[in-house]
Amino acid sequence: MTAIFEPCDEGGYIAYIEEIPGINSQGETIEEAKENLTDAINLMFEERRDSQKANQNRSVKKLITQTLSFNL
């Protein structure tokens, strides 16, 4: 994944993941923006896992899940 950090005119940075539309964050420093972006990614995957579990209860097929970690 490619993390993009754009400086803001009013200070700080906007951060987003190029390959995942809708994943973005901001921070006063690049490090803060990176941490906030990591949180945004984790929240997205957590929501998708919860949605998948809800759907799994309604379906017959078995799913295999694994936890992956990403370093930004």
N, CA, C and O atoms as a Tripos MOL2 file, in Angstrom:
@<TRIPOS>MOLECULE
protein
  288   287    72     0     0
PROTEIN
NO_CHARGES

@<TRIPOS>ATOM
      1 N           0.8430   -1.1740    0.0000 N.3       1 MET1
      2 CA          0.0000    0.0000    0.0000 C.3       1 MET1
      3 C           0.8870    1.2350    0.0000 C.2       1 MET1
      4 O           1.9940    1.2320    0.5380 O.2       1 MET1
      5 N           0.3730    2.2790   -0.6130 N.am      2 THR2
      6 CA          1.1200    3.5260   -0.7000 C.3       2 THR2
      7 C           0.4240    4.6010    0.1180 C.2       2 THR2
      8 O          -0.7140    4.9730   -0.1720 O.2       2 THR2
      9 N           1.1040    5.0960    1.1360 N.am      3 ALA3
     10 CA          0.5730    6.1930    1.9510 C.3       3 ALA3
     11 C           1.0800    7.5090    1.3700 C.2       3 ALA3
     12 O           2.2770    7.6750    1.1330 O.2       3 ALA3
     13 N           0.1580    8.4410    1.1440 N.am      4 ILE4
     14 CA          0.4770    9.7610    0.6120 C.3       4 ILE4
     15 C           0.2610   10.7840    1.7120 C.2       4 ILE4
     16 O          -0.7710   10.7700    2.3840 O.2       4 ILE4
     17 N           1.2350   11.6780    1.9000 N.am      5 PHE5
     18 CA          1.1440   12.7420    2.9000 C.3       5 PHE5
     19 C           1.2790   14.0760    2.1910 C.2       5 PHE5
     20 O           2.3230   14.3830    1.6160 O.2       5 PHE5
     21 N           0.2100   14.8710    2.2380 N.am      6 GLU6
     22 CA          0.2080   16.1720    1.5780 C.3       6 GLU6
     23 C           0.2080   17.2790    2.6260 C.2       6 GLU6
     24 O          -0.6460   17.2890    3.5120 O.2       6 GLU6
     25 N           1.1550   18.2130    2.5360 N.am      7 PRO7
     26 CA          1.1430   19.3360    3.4750 C.3       7 PRO7
     27 C          -0.0990   20.2050    3.2390 C.2       7 PRO7
     28 O          -0.5020   20.4180    2.0950 O.2       7 PRO7
     29 N          -0.6980   20.7000    4.3100 N.am      8 CYS8
     30 CA         -1.8580   21.6000    4.2320 C.3       8 CYS8
     31 C          -1.3680   23.0450    4.3170 C.2       8 CYS8
     32 O          -0.3810   23.3410    4.9910 O.2       8 CYS8
     33 N          -2.0700   23.9300    3.6270 N.am      9 ASP9
     34 CA         -1.7150   25.3470    3.6640 C.3       9 ASP9
     35 C          -1.7730   25.9070    5.0850 C.2       9 ASP9
     36 O          -0.9560   26.7490    5.4590 O.2       9 ASP9
     37 N          -2.7450   25.4360    5.8770 N.am     10 GLU10
     38 CA         -2.9050   25.9370    7.2380 C.3      10 GLU10
     39 C          -2.0340   25.2010    8.2590 C.2      10 GLU10
     40 O          -2.1220   25.4660    9.4580 O.2      10 GLU10
     41 N          -1.2030   24.2890    7.7890 N.am     11 GLY11
     42 CA         -0.3110   23.5120    8.6530 C.3      11 GLY11
     43 C          -0.7810   22.0750    8.7700 C.2      11 GLY11
     44 O          -1.9480   21.7750    8.5170 O.2      11 GLY11
     45 N           0.1020   21.2090    9.1420 N.am     12 GLY12
     46 CA         -0.2230   19.8010    9.2810 C.3      12 GLY12
     47 C          -0.2220   19.0870    7.9400 C.2      12 GLY12
     48 O           0.2210   19.6280    6.9270 O.2      12 GLY12
     49 N          -0.7280   17.8620    7.9570 N.am     13 TYR13
     50 CA         -0.7040   17.0060    6.7700 C.3      13 TYR13
     51 C          -2.0260   16.2690    6.6160 C.2      13 TYR13
     52 O          -2.6690   15.9060    7.6000 O.2      13 TYR13
     53 N          -2.4150   16.0580    5.3830 N.am     14 ILE14
     54 CA         -3.5080   15.1510    5.0380 C.3      14 ILE14
     55 C          -2.8370   13.8690    4.5520 C.2      14 ILE14
     56 O          -1.8660   13.9110    3.7970 O.2      14 ILE14
     57 N          -3.3650   12.7390    4.9910 N.am     15 ALA15
     58 CA         -2.7850   11.4470    4.6230 C.3      15 ALA15
     59 C          -3.8740   10.5460    4.0610 C.2      15 ALA15
     60 O          -5.0100   10.5490    4.5370 O.2      15 ALA15
     61 N          -3.5130    9.7770    3.0440 N.am     16 TYR16
     62 CA         -4.4620    8.8120    2.5030 C.3      16 TYR16
     63 C          -3.7060    7.6420    1.8840 C.2      16 TYR16
     64 O          -2.5140    7.7240    1.5870 O.2      16 TYR16
     65 N          -4.4470    6.5490    1.7030 N.am     17 ILE17
     66 CA         -3.9010    5.3530    1.0770 C.3      17 ILE17
     67 C          -4.3510    5.3550   -0.3800 C.2      17 ILE17
     68 O          -5.5460    5.3560   -0.6730 O.2      17 ILE17
     69 N          -3.3970    5.3570   -1.2660 N.am     18 GLU18
     70 CA         -3.6830    5.4660   -2.6950 C.3      18 GLU18
     71 C          -4.5750    4.3270   -3.2060 C.2      18 GLU18
     72 O          -5.4540    4.5460   -4.0390 O.2      18 GLU18
     73 N          -4.3400    3.1220   -2.7030 N.am     19 GLU19
     74 CA         -5.0420    1.9500   -3.2240 C.3      19 GLU19
     75 C          -6.4030    1.6950   -2.5680 C.2      19 GLU19
     76 O          -7.1480    0.8360   -3.0400 O.2      19 GLU19
     77 N          -6.7470    2.4110   -1.4970 N.am     20 ILE20
     78 CA         -8.0030    2.1650   -0.7930 C.3      20 ILE20
     79 C          -8.7980    3.4660   -0.7200 C.2      20 ILE20
     80 O          -8.5520    4.2870    0.1640 O.2      20 ILE20
     81 N          -9.7390    3.6640   -1.6280 N.am     21 PRO21
     82 CA        -10.5450    4.8800   -1.5850 C.3      21 PRO21
     83 C         -11.2810    5.0080   -0.2480 C.2      21 PRO21
     84 O         -11.7880    4.0230    0.2890 O.2      21 PRO21
     85 N         -11.3300    6.2090    0.2700 N.am     22 GLY22
     86 CA        -12.0520    6.4580    1.5120 C.3      22 GLY22
     87 C         -11.2140    6.3500    2.7670 C.2      22 GLY22
     88 O         -11.6770    6.7230    3.8440 O.2      22 GLY22
     89 N         -10.0030    5.8520    2.6600 N.am     23 ILE23
     90 CA         -9.1230    5.7760    3.8300 C.3      23 ILE23
     91 C          -8.2480    7.0170    3.8230 C.2      23 ILE23
     92 O          -7.3430    7.1550    2.9990 O.2      23 ILE23
     93 N          -8.5350    7.9190    4.7600 N.am     24 ASN24
     94 CA         -7.7400    9.1400    4.8610 C.3      24 ASN24
     95 C          -7.7590    9.6460    6.2900 C.2      24 ASN24
     96 O          -8.6030    9.2490    7.0930 O.2      24 ASN24
     97 N          -6.8230   10.5220    6.5970 N.am     25 SER25
     98 CA         -6.7070   11.0750    7.9430 C.3      25 SER25
     99 C          -5.8870   12.3490    7.8660 C.2      25 SER25
    100 O          -5.5760   12.8350    6.7790 O.2      25 SER25
    101 N          -5.5440   12.8770    9.0090 N.am     26 GLN26
    102 CA         -4.7120   14.0730    9.0610 C.3      26 GLN26
    103 C          -3.9270   14.0790   10.3570 C.2      26 GLN26
    104 O          -4.1790   13.2740   11.2530 O.2      26 GLN26
    105 N          -2.9680   14.9980   10.4490 N.am     27 GLY27
    106 CA         -2.1730   15.1590   11.6600 C.3      27 GLY27
    107 C          -1.3220   16.4010   11.5760 C.2      27 GLY27
    108 O          -1.0510   16.9120   10.4890 O.2      27 GLY27
    109 N          -0.9030   16.8810   12.7260 N.am     28 GLU28
    110 CA         -0.0440   18.0610   12.7700 C.3      28 GLU28
    111 C           1.3560   17.7640   12.2360 C.2      28 GLU28
    112 O           2.0140   18.6400   11.6760 O.2      28 GLU28
    113 N           1.8060   16.5190   12.4140 N.am     29 THR29
    114 CA          3.1140   16.0820   11.9080 C.3      29 THR29
    115 C           2.8890   14.8560   11.0190 C.2      29 THR29
    116 O           1.8170   14.2530   11.0430 O.2      29 THR29
    117 N           3.9000   14.4960   10.2420 N.am     30 ILE30
    118 CA          3.7840   13.2860    9.4220 C.3      30 ILE30
    119 C           3.5960   12.0670   10.3220 C.2      30 ILE30
    120 O           2.8060   11.1780   10.0030 O.2      30 ILE30
    121 N           4.3070   12.0190   11.4260 N.am     31 GLU31
    122 CA          4.1910   10.8730   12.3480 C.3      31 GLU31
    123 C           2.7680   10.7600   12.8980 C.2      31 GLU31
    124 O           2.2110    9.6640   12.9600 O.2      31 GLU31
    125 N           2.1820   11.8890   13.2940 N.am     32 GLU32
    126 CA          0.8040   11.8720   13.7980 C.3      32 GLU32
    127 C          -0.1730   11.4620   12.6900 C.2      32 GLU32
    128 O          -1.0940   10.6830   12.9330 O.2      32 GLU32
    129 N           0.0250   11.9790   11.4910 N.am     33 ALA33
    130 CA         -0.8240   11.6080   10.3570 C.3      33 ALA33
    131 C          -0.6990   10.1110   10.0640 C.2      33 ALA33
    132 O          -1.6890    9.4550    9.7410 O.2      33 ALA33
    133 N           0.5050    9.5790   10.1740 N.am     34 LYS34
    134 CA          0.7490    8.1540    9.9470 C.3      34 LYS34
    135 C           0.0170    7.3070   10.9890 C.2      34 LYS34
    136 O          -0.6060    6.3000   10.6530 O.2      34 LYS34
    137 N           0.0970    7.7200   12.2560 N.am     35 GLU35
    138 CA         -0.6040    6.9870   13.3170 C.3      35 GLU35
    139 C          -2.1110    7.0370   13.1060 C.2      35 GLU35
    140 O          -2.7960    6.0270   13.2650 O.2      35 GLU35
    141 N          -2.6300    8.2060   12.7490 N.am     36 ASN36
    142 CA         -4.0660    8.3500   12.5100 C.3      36 ASN36
    143 C          -4.5120    7.5500   11.2920 C.2      36 ASN36
    144 O          -5.6160    7.0060   11.2770 O.2      36 ASN36
    145 N          -3.6710    7.4780   10.2850 N.am     37 LEU37
    146 CA         -3.9800    6.6950    9.0890 C.3      37 LEU37
    147 C          -4.0150    5.2090    9.4270 C.2      37 LEU37
    148 O          -4.8810    4.4790    8.9450 O.2      37 LEU37
    149 N          -3.0870    4.7680   10.2450 N.am     38 THR38
    150 CA         -3.0770    3.3740   10.7040 C.3      38 THR38
    151 C          -4.3640    3.0570   11.4480 C.2      38 THR38
    152 O          -4.9560    1.9970   11.2420 O.2      38 THR38
    153 N          -4.8060    3.9760   12.3210 N.am     39 ASP39
    154 CA         -6.0780    3.7850   13.0330 C.3      39 ASP39
    155 C          -7.2390    3.6760   12.0560 C.2      39 ASP39
    156 O          -8.1160    2.8300   12.2300 O.2      39 ASP39
    157 N          -7.2550    4.5250   11.0270 N.am     40 ALA40
    158 CA         -8.3280    4.4960   10.0310 C.3      40 ALA40
    159 C          -8.3630    3.1580    9.2940 C.2      40 ALA40
    160 O          -9.4370    2.6080    9.0500 O.2      40 ALA40
    161 N          -7.1990    2.6420    8.9430 N.am     41 ILE41
    162 CA         -7.1280    1.3360    8.2630 C.3      41 ILE41
    163 C          -7.6470    0.2350    9.1800 C.2      41 ILE41
    164 O          -8.4370   -0.6130    8.7650 O.2      41 ILE41
    165 N          -7.1940    0.2590   10.4320 N.am     42 ASN42
    166 CA         -7.6370   -0.7660   11.3830 C.3      42 ASN42
    167 C          -9.1480   -0.7050   11.6090 C.2      42 ASN42
    168 O          -9.7960   -1.7470   11.7090 O.2      42 ASN42
    169 N          -9.7170    0.5010   11.6920 N.am     43 LEU43
    170 CA        -11.1640    0.6420   11.8590 C.3      43 LEU43
    171 C         -11.9230    0.1050   10.6550 C.2      43 LEU43
    172 O         -12.9650   -0.5330   10.8090 O.2      43 LEU43
    173 N         -11.4040    0.3620    9.4510 N.am     44 MET44
    174 CA        -12.0480   -0.1480    8.2510 C.3      44 MET44
    175 C         -12.0770   -1.6750    8.2620 C.2      44 MET44
    176 O         -13.1140   -2.2830    7.9970 O.2      44 MET44
    177 N         -10.9300   -2.2930    8.5720 N.am     45 PHE45
    178 CA        -10.8860   -3.7500    8.5920 C.3      45 PHE45
    179 C         -11.7300   -4.3200    9.7280 C.2      45 PHE45
    180 O         -12.3520   -5.3690    9.5610 O.2      45 PHE45
    181 N         -11.7630   -3.6560   10.8690 N.am     46 GLU46
    182 CA        -12.5940   -4.1110   11.9840 C.3      46 GLU46
    183 C         -14.0760   -4.1040   11.5780 C.2      46 GLU46
    184 O         -14.8090   -5.0490   11.8690 O.2      46 GLU46
    185 N         -14.5010   -3.0390   10.9090 N.am     47 GLU47
    186 CA        -15.8890   -2.9530   10.4450 C.3      47 GLU47
    187 C         -16.1810   -4.0580    9.4340 C.2      47 GLU47
    188 O         -17.2470   -4.6730    9.4710 O.2      47 GLU47
    189 N         -15.2490   -4.3040    8.5450 N.am     48 ARG48
    190 CA        -15.4570   -5.3600    7.5450 C.3      48 ARG48
    191 C         -15.4950   -6.7400    8.1960 C.2      48 ARG48
    192 O         -16.2780   -7.5970    7.7850 O.2      48 ARG48
    193 N         -14.6530   -6.9630    9.2100 N.am     49 ARG49
    194 CA        -14.6810   -8.2500    9.9350 C.3      49 ARG49
    195 C         -16.0310   -8.4280   10.6240 C.2      49 ARG49
    196 O         -16.6300   -9.5010   10.5540 O.2      49 ARG49
    197 N         -16.5150   -7.3660   11.2980 N.am     50 ASP50
    198 CA        -17.7950   -7.4490   11.9890 C.3      50 ASP50
    199 C         -18.9250   -7.7290   10.9990 C.2      50 ASP50
    200 O         -19.8150   -8.5330   11.2750 O.2      50 ASP50
    201 N         -18.8860   -7.0690    9.8580 N.am     51 SER51
    202 CA        -19.8910   -7.2840    8.8240 C.3      51 SER51
    203 C         -19.8180   -8.7180    8.3000 C.2      51 SER51
    204 O         -20.8420   -9.3600    8.0670 O.2      51 SER51
    205 N         -18.6040   -9.2010    8.1190 N.am     52 GLN52
    206 CA        -18.4050  -10.5690    7.6210 C.3      52 GLN52
    207 C         -18.9480  -11.5800    8.6260 C.2      52 GLN52
    208 O         -19.5830  -12.5620    8.2430 O.2      52 GLN52
    209 N         -18.6960  -11.3370    9.9240 N.am     53 LYS53
    210 CA        -19.2000  -12.2520   10.9570 C.3      53 LYS53
    211 C         -20.7170  -12.2690   10.9630 C.2      53 LYS53
    212 O         -21.3250  -13.3290   11.1110 O.2      53 LYS53
    213 N         -21.3360  -11.1060   10.8030 N.am     54 ALA54
    214 CA        -22.8000  -11.0370   10.7640 C.3      54 ALA54
    215 C         -23.3270  -11.8160    9.5770 C.2      54 ALA54
    216 O         -24.3140  -12.5420    9.6980 O.2      54 ALA54
    217 N         -22.6810  -11.6740    8.4370 N.am     55 ASN55
    218 CA        -23.1060  -12.4060    7.2390 C.3      55 ASN55
    219 C         -22.8080  -13.8920    7.3440 C.2      55 ASN55
    220 O         -23.5340  -14.7140    6.7860 O.2      55 ASN55
    221 N         -21.7420  -14.2390    8.0560 N.am     56 GLN56
    222 CA        -21.3590  -15.6410    8.2020 C.3      56 GLN56
    223 C         -22.4430  -16.4000    8.9630 C.2      56 GLN56
    224 O         -22.6940  -17.5720    8.6840 O.2      56 GLN56
    225 N         -23.0810  -15.7380    9.9160 N.am     57 ASN57
    226 CA        -24.1360  -16.4000   10.6800 C.3      57 ASN57
    227 C         -25.3410  -16.7360    9.8050 C.2      57 ASN57
    228 O         -26.1290  -17.6170   10.1490 O.2      57 ASN57
    229 N         -25.4880  -16.0440    8.6810 N.am     58 ARG58
    230 CA        -26.6150  -16.2780    7.7840 C.3      58 ARG58
    231 C         -26.2770  -17.2310    6.6450 C.2      58 ARG58
    232 O         -27.1730  -17.6480    5.9110 O.2      58 ARG58
    233 N         -25.0120  -17.5830    6.4800 N.am     59 SER59
    234 CA        -24.6610  -18.4390    5.3450 C.3      59 SER59
    235 C         -24.1390  -19.7850    5.8240 C.2      59 SER59
    236 O         -23.7780  -19.9560    6.9880 O.2      59 SER59
    237 N         -24.1100  -20.7250    4.9080 N.am     60 VAL60
    238 CA        -23.6810  -22.0780    5.2230 C.3      60 VAL60
    239 C         -22.1870  -22.2520    5.0150 C.2      60 VAL60
    240 O         -21.5590  -23.0330    5.7310 O.2      60 VAL60
    241 N         -21.5970  -21.5430    4.0490 N.am     61 LYS61
    242 CA        -20.1900  -21.7690    3.7290 C.3      61 LYS61
    243 C         -19.2760  -21.3410    4.8780 C.2      61 LYS61
    244 O         -19.5980  -20.4400    5.6530 O.2      61 LYS61
    245 N         -18.1570  -21.9980    4.9620 N.am     62 LYS62
    246 CA        -17.1740  -21.7020    6.0050 C.3      62 LYS62
    247 C         -16.1330  -20.7420    5.4610 C.2      62 LYS62
    248 O         -15.7080  -20.8530    4.3110 O.2      62 LYS62
    249 N         -15.7280  -19.7960    6.2990 N.am     63 LEU63
    250 CA        -14.7170  -18.8290    5.9120 C.3      63 LEU63
    251 C         -13.4550  -19.0500    6.7270 C.2      63 LEU63
    252 O         -13.5180  -19.4150    7.9010 O.2      63 LEU63
    253 N         -12.3360  -18.8310    6.1120 N.am     64 ILE64
    254 CA        -11.0490  -18.8880    6.7990 C.3      64 ILE64
    255 C         -10.5690  -17.4510    6.9380 C.2      64 ILE64
    256 O         -10.4840  -16.7220    5.9500 O.2      64 ILE64
    257 N         -10.2600  -17.0510    8.1420 N.am     65 THR65
    258 CA         -9.7870  -15.6830    8.3680 C.3      65 THR65
    259 C          -8.4030  -15.7180    8.9840 C.2      65 THR65
    260 O          -8.0700  -16.6230    9.7500 O.2      65 THR65
    261 N          -7.6100  -14.7330    8.6440 N.am     66 GLN66
    262 CA         -6.2810  -14.5740    9.2100 C.3      66 GLN66
    263 C          -6.0730  -13.0900    9.4960 C.2      66 GLN66
    264 O          -6.5970  -12.2280    8.7900 O.2      66 GLN66
    265 N          -5.3050  -12.8110   10.5370 N.am     67 THR67
    266 CA         -4.9880  -11.4370   10.8840 C.3      67 THR67
    267 C          -3.6620  -11.0520   10.2370 C.2      67 THR67
    268 O          -2.6690  -11.7660   10.3740 O.2      67 THR67
    269 N          -3.6470   -9.9270    9.5340 N.am     68 LEU68
    270 CA         -2.4310   -9.4090    8.9110 C.3      68 LEU68
    271 C          -2.1050   -8.0680    9.5540 C.2      68 LEU68
    272 O          -3.0060   -7.3590   10.0020 O.2      68 LEU68
    273 N          -0.8530   -7.7240    9.6010 N.am     69 SER69
    274 CA         -0.4730   -6.3960   10.1130 C.3      69 SER69
    275 C           0.2810   -5.6510    9.0150 C.2      69 SER69
    276 O           0.9750   -6.2490    8.1930 O.2      69 SER69
    277 N           0.1240   -4.3400    9.0240 N.am     70 PHE70
    278 CA          0.7420   -3.4940    8.0260 C.3      70 PHE70
    279 C           1.5970   -2.4530    8.7330 C.2      70 PHE70
    280 O           1.1530   -1.8330    9.6990 O.2      70 PHE70
    281 N           2.8090   -2.2630    8.2610 N.am     71 ASN71
    282 CA          3.6710   -1.2220    8.7730 C.3      71 ASN71
    283 C           3.6930   -0.0760    7.7940 C.2      71 ASN71
    284 O           4.0100   -0.2510    6.6170 O.2      71 ASN71
    285 N           3.3550    1.0940    8.2850 N.am     72 LEU72
    286 CA          3.3870    2.2860    7.4270 C.3      72 LEU72
    287 C           4.6090    3.0980    7.7260 C.2      72 LEU72
    288 O           4.8220    4.1420    7.1100 O.2      72 LEU72
@<TRIPOS>BOND
     1     1     2 1
     2     2     3 1
     3     3     4 2
     4     3     5 am
     5     5     6 1
     6     6     7 1
     7     7     8 2
     8     7     9 am
     9     9    10 1
    10    10    11 1
    11    11    12 2
    12    11    13 am
    13    13    14 1
    14    14    15 1
    15    15    16 2
    16    15    17 am
    17    17    18 1
    18    18    19 1
    19    19    20 2
    20    19    21 am
    21    21    22 1
    22    22    23 1
    23    23    24 2
    24    23    25 am
    25    25    26 1
    26    26    27 1
    27    27    28 2
    28    27    29 am
    29    29    30 1
    30    30    31 1
    31    31    32 2
    32    31    33 am
    33    33    34 1
    34    34    35 1
    35    35    36 2
    36    35    37 am
    37    37    38 1
    38    38    39 1
    39    39    40 2
    40    39    41 am
    41    41    42 1
    42    42    43 1
    43    43    44 2
    44    43    45 am
    45    45    46 1
    46    46    47 1
    47    47    48 2
    48    47    49 am
    49    49    50 1
    50    50    51 1
    51    51    52 2
    52    51    53 am
    53    53    54 1
    54    54    55 1
    55    55    56 2
    56    55    57 am
    57    57    58 1
    58    58    59 1
    59    59    60 2
    60    59    61 am
    61    61    62 1
    62    62    63 1
    63    63    64 2
    64    63    65 am
    65    65    66 1
    66    66    67 1
    67    67    68 2
    68    67    69 am
    69    69    70 1
    70    70    71 1
    71    71    72 2
    72    71    73 am
    73    73    74 1
    74    74    75 1
    75    75    76 2
    76    75    77 am
    77    77    78 1
    78    78    79 1
    79    79    80 2
    80    79    81 am
    81    81    82 1
    82    82    83 1
    83    83    84 2
    84    83    85 am
    85    85    86 1
    86    86    87 1
    87    87    88 2
    88    87    89 am
    89    89    90 1
    90    90    91 1
    91    91    92 2
    92    91    93 am
    93    93    94 1
    94    94    95 1
    95    95    96 2
    96    95    97 am
    97    97    98 1
    98    98    99 1
    99    99   100 2
   100    99   101 am
   101   101   102 1
   102   102   103 1
   103   103   104 2
   104   103   105 am
   105   105   106 1
   106   106   107 1
   107   107   108 2
   108   107   109 am
   109   109   110 1
   110   110   111 1
   111   111   112 2
   112   111   113 am
   113   113   114 1
   114   114   115 1
   115   115   116 2
   116   115   117 am
   117   117   118 1
   118   118   119 1
   119   119   120 2
   120   119   121 am
   121   121   122 1
   122   122   123 1
   123   123   124 2
   124   123   125 am
   125   125   126 1
   126   126   127 1
   127   127   128 2
   128   127   129 am
   129   129   130 1
   130   130   131 1
   131   131   132 2
   132   131   133 am
   133   133   134 1
   134   134   135 1
   135   135   136 2
   136   135   137 am
   137   137   138 1
   138   138   139 1
   139   139   140 2
   140   139   141 am
   141   141   142 1
   142   142   143 1
   143   143   144 2
   144   143   145 am
   145   145   146 1
   146   146   147 1
   147   147   148 2
   148   147   149 am
   149   149   150 1
   150   150   151 1
   151   151   152 2
   152   151   153 am
   153   153   154 1
   154   154   155 1
   155   155   156 2
   156   155   157 am
   157   157   158 1
   158   158   159 1
   159   159   160 2
   160   159   161 am
   161   161   162 1
   162   162   163 1
   163   163   164 2
   164   163   165 am
   165   165   166 1
   166   166   167 1
   167   167   168 2
   168   167   169 am
   169   169   170 1
   170   170   171 1
   171   171   172 2
   172   171   173 am
   173   173   174 1
   174   174   175 1
   175   175   176 2
   176   175   177 am
   177   177   178 1
   178   178   179 1
   179   179   180 2
   180   179   181 am
   181   181   182 1
   182   182   183 1
   183   183   184 2
   184   183   185 am
   185   185   186 1
   186   186   187 1
   187   187   188 2
   188   187   189 am
   189   189   190 1
   190   190   191 1
   191   191   192 2
   192   191   193 am
   193   193   194 1
   194   194   195 1
   195   195   196 2
   196   195   197 am
   197   197   198 1
   198   198   199 1
   199   199   200 2
   200   199   201 am
   201   201   202 1
   202   202   203 1
   203   203   204 2
   204   203   205 am
   205   205   206 1
   206   206   207 1
   207   207   208 2
   208   207   209 am
   209   209   210 1
   210   210   211 1
   211   211   212 2
   212   211   213 am
   213   213   214 1
   214   214   215 1
   215   215   216 2
   216   215   217 am
   217   217   218 1
   218   218   219 1
   219   219   220 2
   220   219   221 am
   221   221   222 1
   222   222   223 1
   223   223   224 2
   224   223   225 am
   225   225   226 1
   226   226   227 1
   227   227   228 2
   228   227   229 am
   229   229   230 1
   230   230   231 1
   231   231   232 2
   232   231   233 am
   233   233   234 1
   234   234   235 1
   235   235   236 2
   236   235   237 am
   237   237   238 1
   238   238   239 1
   239   239   240 2
   240   239   241 am
   241   241   242 1
   242   242   243 1
   243   243   244 2
   244   243   245 am
   245   245   246 1
   246   246   247 1
   247   247   248 2
   248   247   249 am
   249   249   250 1
   250   250   251 1
   251   251   252 2
   252   251   253 am
   253   253   254 1
   254   254   255 1
   255   255   256 2
   256   255   257 am
   257   257   258 1
   258   258   259 1
   259   259   260 2
   260   259   261 am
   261   261   262 1
   262   262   263 1
   263   263   264 2
   264   263   265 am
   265   265   266 1
   266   266   267 1
   267   267   268 2
   268   267   269 am
   269   269   270 1
   270   270   271 1
   271   271   272 2
   272   271   273 am
   273   273   274 1
   274   274   275 1
   275   275   276 2
   276   275   277 am
   277   277   278 1
   278   278   279 1
   279   279   280 2
   280   279   281 am
   281   281   282 1
   282   282   283 1
   283   283   284 2
   284   283   285 am
   285   285   286 1
   286   286   287 1
   287   287   288 2
@<TRIPOS>SUBSTRUCTURE
     1 MET1         2 RESIDUE 1 A MET
     2 THR2         6 RESIDUE 1 A THR
     3 ALA3        10 RESIDUE 1 A ALA
     4 ILE4        14 RESIDUE 1 A ILE
     5 PHE5        18 RESIDUE 1 A PHE
     6 GLU6        22 RESIDUE 1 A GLU
     7 PRO7        26 RESIDUE 1 A PRO
     8 CYS8        30 RESIDUE 1 A CYS
     9 ASP9        34 RESIDUE 1 A ASP
    10 GLU10       38 RESIDUE 1 A GLU
    11 GLY11       42 RESIDUE 1 A GLY
    12 GLY12       46 RESIDUE 1 A GLY
    13 TYR13       50 RESIDUE 1 A TYR
    14 ILE14       54 RESIDUE 1 A ILE
    15 ALA15       58 RESIDUE 1 A ALA
    16 TYR16       62 RESIDUE 1 A TYR
    17 ILE17       66 RESIDUE 1 A ILE
    18 GLU18       70 RESIDUE 1 A GLU
    19 GLU19       74 RESIDUE 1 A GLU
    20 ILE20       78 RESIDUE 1 A ILE
    21 PRO21       82 RESIDUE 1 A PRO
    22 GLY22       86 RESIDUE 1 A GLY
    23 ILE23       90 RESIDUE 1 A ILE
    24 ASN24       94 RESIDUE 1 A ASN
    25 SER25       98 RESIDUE 1 A SER
    26 GLN26      102 RESIDUE 1 A GLN
    27 GLY27      106 RESIDUE 1 A GLY
    28 GLU28      110 RESIDUE 1 A GLU
    29 THR29      114 RESIDUE 1 A THR
    30 ILE30      118 RESIDUE 1 A ILE
    31 GLU31      122 RESIDUE 1 A GLU
    32 GLU32      126 RESIDUE 1 A GLU
    33 ALA33      130 RESIDUE 1 A ALA
    34 LYS34      134 RESIDUE 1 A LYS
    35 GLU35      138 RESIDUE 1 A GLU
    36 ASN36      142 RESIDUE 1 A ASN
    37 LEU37      146 RESIDUE 1 A LEU
    38 THR38      150 RESIDUE 1 A THR
    39 ASP39      154 RESIDUE 1 A ASP
    40 ALA40      158 RESIDUE 1 A ALA
    41 ILE41      162 RESIDUE 1 A ILE
    42 ASN42      166 RESIDUE 1 A ASN
    43 LEU43      170 RESIDUE 1 A LEU
    44 MET44      174 RESIDUE 1 A MET
    45 PHE45      178 RESIDUE 1 A PHE
    46 GLU46      182 RESIDUE 1 A GLU
    47 GLU47      186 RESIDUE 1 A GLU
    48 ARG48      190 RESIDUE 1 A ARG
    49 ARG49      194 RESIDUE 1 A ARG
    50 ASP50      198 RESIDUE 1 A ASP
    51 SER51      202 RESIDUE 1 A SER
    52 GLN52      206 RESIDUE 1 A GLN
    53 LYS53      210 RESIDUE 1 A LYS
    54 ALA54      214 RESIDUE 1 A ALA
    55 ASN55      218 RESIDUE 1 A ASN
    56 GLN56      222 RESIDUE 1 A GLN
    57 ASN57      226 RESIDUE 1 A ASN
    58 ARG58      230 RESIDUE 1 A ARG
    59 SER59      234 RESIDUE 1 A SER
    60 VAL60      238 RESIDUE 1 A VAL
    61 LYS61      242 RESIDUE 1 A LYS
    62 LYS62      246 RESIDUE 1 A LYS
    63 LEU63      250 RESIDUE 1 A LEU
    64 ILE64      254 RESIDUE 1 A ILE
    65 THR65      258 RESIDUE 1 A THR
    66 GLN66      262 RESIDUE 1 A GLN
    67 THR67      266 RESIDUE 1 A THR
    68 LEU68      270 RESIDUE 1 A LEU
    69 SER69      274 RESIDUE 1 A SER
    70 PHE70      278 RESIDUE 1 A PHE
    71 ASN71      282 RESIDUE 1 A ASN
    72 LEU72      286 RESIDUE 1 A LEU
